[in-house]
Amino acid sequence: MEKSGVDEDDILESARIIHGMEKIEDIKYAILERDEAFPTIPSSPSKS
C-alpha cells in the first residue's frame, strides 16, 4: 500500500460508499485496480 500511496482510510471510504461497511474488520479483501478503484469483498454476507 505504501508504494501506491493508498492508506486504510482510502479503502474504508470506498467500502463505506459502495457497500455501506463501517469497520475495516468487515472487509475480507480490497483490491487496488489500475483506475485506483477499491473493489471490496465483505468478510461475511450482507444482512439485507
PyRosetta script that sets phi, psi and omega in degrees:
from pyrosetta import init, pose_from_sequence

init()
pose = pose_from_sequence("MEKSGVDEDDILESARIIHGMEKIEDIKYAILERDEAFPTIPSSPSKS")
pose.set_psi(1, -32.1)
pose.set_omega(1, -179.0)
pose.set_phi(2, -60.5)
pose.set_psi(2, -44.5)
pose.set_omega(2, -177.2)
pose.set_phi(3, -62.0)
pose.set_psi(3, -34.7)
pose.set_omega(3, -177.8)
pose.set_phi(4, -85.8)
pose.set_psi(4, -11.8)
pose.set_omega(4, -179.4)
pose.set_phi(5, 78.3)
pose.set_psi(5, 20.6)
pose.set_omega(5, -178.8)
pose.set_phi(6, -103.1)
pose.set_psi(6, 142.5)
pose.set_omega(6, 175.6)
pose.set_phi(7, -126.5)
pose.set_psi(7, 177.1)
pose.set_omega(7, -177.1)
pose.set_phi(8, -58.2)
pose.set_psi(8, -37.1)
pose.set_omega(8, 179.7)
pose.set_phi(9, -63.2)
pose.set_psi(9, -36.9)
pose.set_omega(9, 178.1)
pose.set_phi(10, -63.7)
pose.set_psi(10, -43.3)
pose.set_omega(10, -179.7)
pose.set_phi(11, -66.3)
pose.set_psi(11, -45.9)
pose.set_omega(11, -179.3)
pose.set_phi(12, -63.8)
pose.set_psi(12, -38.7)
pose.set_omega(12, 177.8)
pose.set_phi(13, -61.0)
pose.set_psi(13, -45.2)
pose.set_omega(13, 179.0)
pose.set_phi(14, -63.1)
pose.set_psi(14, -44.1)
pose.set_omega(14, 179.3)
pose.set_phi(15, -63.5)
pose.set_psi(15, -37.0)
pose.set_omega(15, 179.5)
pose.set_phi(16, -66.5)
pose.set_psi(16, -44.8)
pose.set_omega(16, -178.4)
pose.set_phi(17, -67.2)
pose.set_psi(17, -45.9)
pose.set_omega(17, -174.4)
pose.set_phi(18, -81.0)
pose.set_psi(18, -43.6)
pose.set_omega(18, -172.3)
pose.set_phi(19, -116.1)
pose.set_psi(19, -6.7)
pose.set_omega(19, -178.4)
pose.set_phi(20, 76.0)
pose.set_psi(20, 16.3)
pose.set_omega(20, -179.9)
pose.set_phi(21, -74.4)
pose.set_psi(21, 137.4)
pose.set_omega(21, -177.7)
pose.set_phi(22, -106.8)
pose.set_psi(22, -19.6)
pose.set_omega(22, -175.9)
pose.set_phi(23, -125.9)
pose.set_psi(23, 145.6)
pose.set_omega(23, 179.0)
pose.set_phi(24, -62.9)
pose.set_psi(24, -27.3)
pose.set_omega(24, 178.9)
pose.set_phi(25, -65.7)
pose.set_psi(25, -19.7)
pose.set_omega(25, 179.3)
pose.set_phi(26, -76.1)
pose.set_psi(26, -11.7)
pose.set_omega(26, -176.2)
pose.set_phi(27, -99.8)
pose.set_psi(27, 124.3)
pose.set_omega(27, 176.9)
pose.set_phi(28, -86.6)
pose.set_psi(28, -46.8)
pose.set_omega(28, 178.9)
pose.set_phi(29, -138.5)
pose.set_psi(29, 147.0)
pose.set_omega(29, 169.5)
pose.set_phi(30, -134.8)
pose.set_psi(30, 130.8)
pose.set_omega(30, -173.8)
pose.set_phi(31, -117.0)
pose.set_psi(31, 123.9)
pose.set_omega(31, 177.2)
pose.set_phi(32, -82.8)
pose.set_psi(32, 119.5)
pose.set_omega(32, 179.5)
pose.set_phi(33, -101.7)
pose.set_psi(33, 167.3)
pose.set_omega(33, -177.0)
pose.set_phi(34, -56.4)
pose.set_psi(34, -35.5)
pose.set_omega(34, -179.6)
pose.set_phi(35, -83.4)
pose.set_psi(35, 11.0)
pose.set_omega(35, 179.2)
pose.set_phi(36, 66.1)
pose.set_psi(36, 19.8)
pose.set_omega(36, 172.7)
pose.set_phi(37, -79.3)
pose.set_psi(37, 158.7)
pose.set_omega(37, 180.0)
pose.set_phi(38, -125.3)
pose.set_psi(38, 80.6)
pose.set_omega(38, 172.9)
pose.set_phi(39, -61.8)
pose.set_psi(39, 134.7)
pose.set_omega(39, -178.6)
pose.set_phi(40, -121.8)
pose.set_psi(40, 149.6)
pose.set_omega(40, 177.4)
pose.set_phi(41, -116.9)
pose.set_psi(41, 119.6)
pose.set_omega(41, -179.7)
pose.set_phi(42, -62.3)
pose.set_psi(42, 151.8)
pose.set_omega(42, 177.6)
pose.set_phi(43, -77.0)
pose.set_psi(43, -20.4)
pose.set_omega(43, 174.7)
pose.set_phi(44, -144.6)
pose.set_psi(44, 156.7)
pose.set_omega(44, -178.9)
pose.set_phi(45, -58.3)
pose.set_psi(45, 147.7)
pose.set_omega(45, 178.4)
pose.set_phi(46, -65.1)
pose.set_psi(46, 146.8)
pose.set_omega(46, 178.9)
pose.set_phi(47, -101.1)
pose.set_psi(47, 51.7)
pose.set_omega(47, -179.7)
pose.set_phi(48, -97.3)
pose.dump_pdb("model.pdb")
